[in-house]
């Protein structure tokens, strides 16, 4: 089991560029999510998915798009990057959908710098 | 809405010292509580969890007890090691919704030999 994988590990973008952060899991988890981590802010939820074809917004969704065409993959798209999106992005997944006690498994993160 | 408050760091300790990192929460319903740890340059990994009041989670010498009366989930370890240096996040999952986690801001722990 590779667990949760993310690519790339590090990316530099110019303002206005677009890119896709990739996330994949091989644990057959229904629930997947994207968080961003900023200094002094903890982790904040961007978007989540409860199964293929089903996504919803989290706390900070503006500027990001997601889709879930398969159980395994959950890419995060930045349509027009802004310096405020400089952050470390983590993808996570869990087996169950309901919150009670479900352990979430995190990927290693993607560090994004927008100039 | 749900929120988690944890003590600010960094917490600086000598090896073999006793560790406490305070965490309190506000939530509707009956949340599950978690401690995640992030080692330098890595993603988060679950350290321990508790799913109902008075449960004690434990792992690798760390413990935390779910106290509903004080809405707290403080992390403790009797004797820290240099290898425990990391950022520790307290989090909750509101049992009424999906598996979404609400995180505290994190507490950096630095342990010196």
Interface residues (C-beta under 8 A of the other chain):
Chain A: X4 X31 X33 X35 X40 X41 X42 X43 X44 X45 X48 X50 X58 X90 X92 X94 X96 X97 X98 X99 X100 X101 X102 X103 X104 X105 X106 X107 X108 X109
Chain B: X4 X30 X31 X32 X34 X36 X42 X43 X44 X45 X46 X49 X51 X89 X93 X94 X95 X96 X97 X98 X99 X100 X101 X103 X104 X105 X106
